[in-house]
Amino acid sequence: QVQLVESGGGLVQPGGSLRLSCAASGSIFSINGMAWYRQAPGKERELVAISGPTTTYSDSVKGRFTISRDNAKNTVYLQMNSLKPEDTGVYYCNAALRAIGAPYVTNYWGKGTLVTVSP
């Protein structure tokens, strides 16, 4: 079994910062890439940033958010600066990984952590 567990969400004022973490654990053979998605109230889930062979950001967070990984800990981080009310939502961790004994790569998701940006 593989688990992804996010942490670091909370309430922050506009202009503030938060750092999200996501740790992957369990029977992991290899991780191809890790990413952060978010879902605002009433909207579809959207990609925020990917850390894989290349690093990609959505236009809405470029220059404000930074994704990084600690491969030794199977952990991905999202440093969020200059937060805006429109950054509010549930942030989900995603990992494309191969479990031990599995013949192919599978996408795994965490349960999400809530980020609220409000005065």
C-alpha positions as CSV (number, residue, x, y, z in Angstrom):
1,Q,0.0,0.0,0.0
2,V,1.1,3.6,-0.8
3,Q,-0.1,6.6,1.1
4,L,0.3,10.3,0.4
5,V,-0.2,12.6,3.4
6,E,-0.3,16.4,3.1
7,S,0.2,18.9,5.8
8,G,0.8,22.7,6.3
9,G,-2.6,24.1,5.2
10,G,-4.4,26.8,7.2
11,L,-5.7,30.3,7.3
12,V,-3.4,33.1,6.1
13,Q,-3.9,36.8,5.3
14,P,-3.5,38.1,1.8
15,G,0.2,38.6,1.1
16,G,1.2,36.0,3.5
17,S,3.1,32.7,3.0
18,L,2.5,29.0,3.7
19,R,4.5,25.9,3.1
20,L,2.8,22.6,2.2
21,S,4.4,19.2,2.6
22,C,3.4,15.9,1.2
23,A,5.1,12.7,2.2
24,A,4.7,9.4,0.3
25,S,5.1,6.2,2.2
26,G,4.6,2.5,1.9
27,S,5.8,0.0,-0.7
28,I,7.4,2.4,-3.1
29,F,9.8,1.2,-5.8
30,S,10.3,4.5,-7.6
31,I,8.7,7.9,-8.0
32,N,8.6,9.4,-11.5
33,G,7.1,12.8,-10.5
34,M,5.2,14.6,-7.8
35,A,2.8,17.5,-8.2
36,W,0.3,19.8,-6.4
37,Y,-3.2,20.4,-7.6
38,R,-5.9,22.5,-6.0
39,Q,-9.7,22.8,-6.1
40,A,-11.4,26.0,-5.2
41,P,-15.1,25.9,-4.0
42,G,-17.4,25.3,-7.0
43,K,-14.5,24.8,-9.4
44,E,-12.7,21.9,-11.0
45,R,-9.4,20.6,-9.7
46,E,-6.5,22.3,-11.4
47,L,-2.8,21.8,-11.7
48,V,-0.6,24.1,-9.6
49,A,2.9,22.7,-10.1
50,I,4.8,19.6,-11.2
51,S,8.2,18.3,-10.1
52,G,9.4,15.7,-12.6
53,P,12.0,15.6,-15.3
54,T,11.1,19.2,-15.6
55,T,9.4,21.7,-13.3
56,T,6.2,23.4,-14.4
57,Y,3.9,25.9,-12.9
58,S,0.4,27.2,-13.7
59,D,0.5,30.8,-15.0
60,S,-1.6,31.9,-11.9
61,V,1.1,30.9,-9.4
62,K,4.3,31.4,-11.5
63,G,6.7,33.7,-9.6
64,R,4.9,33.2,-6.3
65,F,5.0,29.5,-5.6
66,T,8.0,27.1,-5.6
67,I,7.8,23.3,-5.7
68,S,10.7,21.3,-4.4
69,R,11.4,17.7,-3.5
70,D,13.4,15.7,-1.0
71,N,13.9,12.4,-2.8
72,A,15.5,10.7,0.2
73,K,12.3,11.4,2.1
74,N,9.9,10.9,-0.8
75,T,8.5,14.3,0.1
76,V,7.4,17.2,-2.1
77,Y,6.9,20.8,-0.8
78,L,5.1,23.8,-2.0
79,Q,6.3,27.1,-0.8
80,M,3.5,29.7,-1.4
81,N,4.3,33.4,-1.1
82,S,2.3,36.5,-1.8
83,L,-0.9,34.6,-1.3
84,K,-4.1,35.9,-2.8
85,P,-7.8,35.2,-1.9
86,E,-8.1,33.3,-5.2
87,D,-5.5,30.8,-4.0
88,T,-8.0,29.5,-1.5
89,G,-8.9,25.9,-1.9
90,V,-8.1,22.3,-1.1
91,Y,-4.6,21.4,-2.1
92,Y,-3.9,17.9,-3.2
93,C,-0.7,16.0,-3.6
94,N,-0.2,13.7,-6.5
95,A,2.6,11.2,-7.2
96,A,3.2,9.1,-10.3
97,L,5.0,6.2,-8.9
98,R,5.7,2.5,-9.2
99,A,4.9,0.4,-6.2
100,I,7.1,-2.6,-5.3
101,G,6.0,-5.6,-7.4
102,A,3.8,-3.4,-9.7
103,P,4.5,-3.7,-13.4
104,Y,3.7,-0.1,-14.2
105,V,3.4,3.5,-12.9
106,T,0.2,4.6,-11.2
107,N,-1.1,7.9,-10.0
108,Y,-1.7,8.3,-6.3
109,W,-3.5,11.1,-4.5
110,G,-3.5,12.5,-1.0
111,K,-6.7,13.5,0.8
112,G,-5.9,17.2,0.6
113,T,-5.2,20.1,2.9
114,L,-7.3,23.3,3.1
115,V,-5.7,26.6,2.4
116,T,-7.8,29.7,3.1
117,V,-6.5,33.2,2.2
118,S,-8.7,35.8,3.9
119,P,-8.3,39.1,5.8
